[in-house]
Amino acid sequence: MKATFKSPCGRLAVALLMLFVAARAFAELSTINPLVERARAQLAEARGRYQADGNNPTNAAQLACATYDAADLATNNAERARLAREGIASCRQSIAAKADYAGTHYYLGMNYGQLAHTDQFWSALNLVREMEHEFKTAAELDPLFDYAGPERNLGLLYLQAPGIVSIGNNRKARQYLESAAKLAPEYPENLLNLAEVYLKWDEPDKASLELKLLEAAWPRAQTNFASEAWMENWDDWTTRRDEVAKALEKISLKKSGK
C-alpha cells in the first residue's frame, strides 16, 4: 500500500536517531509553544480517527506519527515513553492484523527511537536493532514513503550508532543516504544529509556537488513544502545549508593558500 498522507512528521529525525548524545534541553520548550499546541491538536485528531477505525493502517500510522512528534516535545522521560508506547501499540496492532503498510513499520521504528531516548544505554542498543528491522521492512514495502524516509533513517542510524557494540557502519550509512538522495532529490533533507556526511568523511568535492543539487532544488521545494507545518524544517534546512556552504568555502580558501 502506498502512502496516502503527506506530513512533516519526523521533522527531527536526525535528533531521533542520535541516541547516544544528550537530548535537547527541555527549557527550550518555552520558546516553541506554537509547536507544542500544534502537536497536541494533531495528536487529538489522530486519536479520534484511530478510535473510529483502528483497522485502517493509515489511521494507525498517523497516530504513531502524531505520538512521535508529541514525544519529541515531551517535558520528561515518563511522558516521552508513554507517548512512544502509544504509537508503538497502534502500529503493532495494525501489523498483527497483516496490514502490510510501509507507514506502520516506519513510524513503529520512529517511536522505538523515542523510547530508546528514555532507556539506559544497553536497553537502547536493543531498540536500535528493532528500528533497523522496521525501517528495512518499510523500505521493502514502499521505498518512497516520506520522501525515501526508510532509507534516510537507515543511513542515519548506521551513521550514528556505535560500530563496536551496535550496528554502526559507515559503508551502509553511505549506501542508504546516497539511495535516499537518488530516490527523493526534491526533499532538501536527503541532499543535506549527504552533503554533511561527505564533509564528515573529508570528501568536499562530493559535498559541493550535493550543495549545487540542493540549490537547484531549493525553489521548487519552497513551493512543495510551503505550509506553516514546515516552518521548523525550513529553519533547520536553511541553517544547515549555510553551514555546509561556509565549510566548503573555508576548505576552498585553505587549498588556495588564502
JOBEL-V564057 format. One record per residue. N is the residue number from 1. PHI is phi as a letter, one per 20 degrees, with the letter a starting at -180 (NA if undefined). NEAR is the number of other C-alpha atoms within 8 Angstrom. Layout:
BEGIN
N,PHI,NEAR ; N,PHI,NEAR
END
This chain:
BEGIN
1,NA,7 ; 2,e,7 ; 3,f,11 ; 4,d,5 ; 5,b,4 ; 6,d,6 ; 7,b,5 ; 8,e,7 ; 9,g,8 ; 10,n,9 ; 11,f,7 ; 12,d,6 ; 13,f,9 ; 14,f,7 ; 15,f,8 ; 16,g,11 ; 17,e,11 ; 18,e,10 ; 19,f,13 ; 20,d,7 ; 21,c,5 ; 22,f,5 ; 23,f,6 ; 24,f,5 ; 25,f,5 ; 26,f,8 ; 27,g,5 ; 28,f,8 ; 29,g,10 ; 30,f,6 ; 31,e,5 ; 32,c,8 ; 33,g,8 ; 34,g,6 ; 35,f,7 ; 36,f,11 ; 37,f,8 ; 38,f,8 ; 39,f,11 ; 40,f,9 ; 41,f,8 ; 42,f,9 ; 43,f,12 ; 44,f,8 ; 45,f,8 ; 46,f,12 ; 47,f,9 ; 48,f,8 ; 49,f,10 ; 50,f,12 ; 51,f,7 ; 52,f,6 ; 53,b,8 ; 54,f,12 ; 55,e,8 ; 56,e,9 ; 57,f,13 ; 58,f,11 ; 59,f,13 ; 60,f,16 ; 61,f,13 ; 62,f,9 ; 63,f,14 ; 64,f,18 ; 65,f,12 ; 66,f,14 ; 67,f,14 ; 68,f,17 ; 69,f,11 ; 70,f,14 ; 71,f,13 ; 72,f,9 ; 73,d,8 ; 74,f,10 ; 75,e,8 ; 76,b,7 ; 77,f,9 ; 78,f,7 ; 79,f,10 ; 80,f,16 ; 81,f,12 ; 82,f,8 ; 83,f,12 ; 84,f,16 ; 85,f,10 ; 86,f,10 ; 87,f,18 ; 88,f,13 ; 89,f,8 ; 90,f,13 ; 91,f,16 ; 92,f,10 ; 93,f,8 ; 94,f,15 ; 95,f,11 ; 96,f,7 ; 97,e,7 ; 98,m,6 ; 99,e,8 ; 100,e,7 ; 101,c,12 ; 102,g,15 ; 103,f,12 ; 104,f,17 ; 105,f,14 ; 106,f,13 ; 107,f,15 ; 108,f,15 ; 109,f,14 ; 110,f,13 ; 111,f,15 ; 112,g,14 ; 113,f,14 ; 114,f,15 ; 115,f,13 ; 116,f,14 ; 117,f,10 ; 118,e,10 ; 119,e,9 ; 120,f,7 ; 121,g,7 ; 122,f,7 ; 123,f,9 ; 124,f,13 ; 125,f,10 ; 126,f,8 ; 127,f,11 ; 128,g,14 ; 129,f,9 ; 130,f,10 ; 131,f,13 ; 132,g,11 ; 133,f,9 ; 134,f,12 ; 135,f,15 ; 136,f,11 ; 137,f,10 ; 138,f,17 ; 139,f,14 ; 140,f,7 ; 141,f,10 ; 142,a,11 ; 143,f,12 ; 144,e,10 ; 145,g,14 ; 146,l,9 ; 147,l,9 ; 148,m,14 ; 149,g,12 ; 150,g,14 ; 151,f,15 ; 152,f,13 ; 153,f,11 ; 154,f,14 ; 155,f,14 ; 156,f,12 ; 157,f,14 ; 158,f,13 ; 159,f,10 ; 160,d,11 ; 161,f,13 ; 162,f,8 ; 163,e,8 ; 164,e,6 ; 165,e,5 ; 166,b,9 ; 167,e,11 ; 168,g,12 ; 169,a,10 ; 170,f,8 ; 171,f,6 ; 172,f,9 ; 173,g,14 ; 174,f,9 ; 175,g,9 ; 176,f,12 ; 177,f,16 ; 178,f,9 ; 179,f,10 ; 180,f,15 ; 181,f,12 ; 182,f,7 ; 183,f,10 ; 184,c,11 ; 185,f,11 ; 186,f,7 ; 187,e,9 ; 188,g,12 ; 189,g,7 ; 190,f,13 ; 191,f,14 ; 192,f,14 ; 193,g,9 ; 194,f,13 ; 195,f,14 ; 196,f,10 ; 197,f,9 ; 198,f,12 ; 199,f,10 ; 200,g,7 ; 201,e,6 ; 202,l,6 ; 203,c,9 ; 204,f,10 ; 205,f,6 ; 206,f,9 ; 207,f,15 ; 208,f,10 ; 209,f,8 ; 210,f,12 ; 211,f,14 ; 212,f,8 ; 213,f,9 ; 214,f,11 ; 215,f,8 ; 216,f,7 ; 217,e,11 ; 218,g,9 ; 219,g,8 ; 220,f,8 ; 221,f,12 ; 222,f,8 ; 223,e,7 ; 224,f,6 ; 225,c,7 ; 226,d,9 ; 227,f,6 ; 228,g,5 ; 229,f,6 ; 230,e,10 ; 231,g,9 ; 232,f,8 ; 233,g,8 ; 234,f,8 ; 235,f,8 ; 236,f,8 ; 237,f,11 ; 238,f,8 ; 239,f,8 ; 240,f,9 ; 241,g,10 ; 242,f,8 ; 243,f,8 ; 244,f,11 ; 245,f,9 ; 246,f,8 ; 247,f,8 ; 248,f,11 ; 249,f,8 ; 250,f,8 ; 251,f,9 ; 252,f,8 ; 253,f,9 ; 254,f,8 ; 255,f,7 ; 256,e,6 ; 257,n,5 ; 258,e,5
END
